[in-house]
Amino acid sequence: QVQLVESGGGLVQAGGSLRLSCAASGRTFRGYLMGWFRGTPGKECDFVAHIGWSGVASRVADSVKGRFTISADNAKNTVILQMNRLKPEDTGVYSCAAGYGEPYGYWGLGTQVTVSS
């Protein structure tokens, strides 16, 4: 049974940092694409970043370029989203996803990130 469990969310002031983790288990993820998405009430889920499980082919959304980085730690079966210089518009529920591409086949429940101004 595949599980993706996010952690690291919280409340932070604008300009601060958070480090989100996605712990993946239940199968081998070799060849998978691992993504982070942000959900906010009344809006579609926004793409934030993705990375190949081997650590190649990473991409981040234009809105977070230069502030967020994504990395994969295969030894720990974990994908990290480092978020720096956070802005109030970064607020939302951040969910981890895994799949061979879009649409992603597996999703976590998400972790709340709130950035105060």
Secondary structure, 3 states (H helix, E strand, C coil): CCEEEEECCEEEECCCCEEEEEEEECCCCCCCEEEEEEECCCCCCEEEEEEECCCCCCEECHHHCCCEEEEEEHHHCEEEEEECCCCHHHCEEEEEEEECCCCCCEECCCEEEEEEC
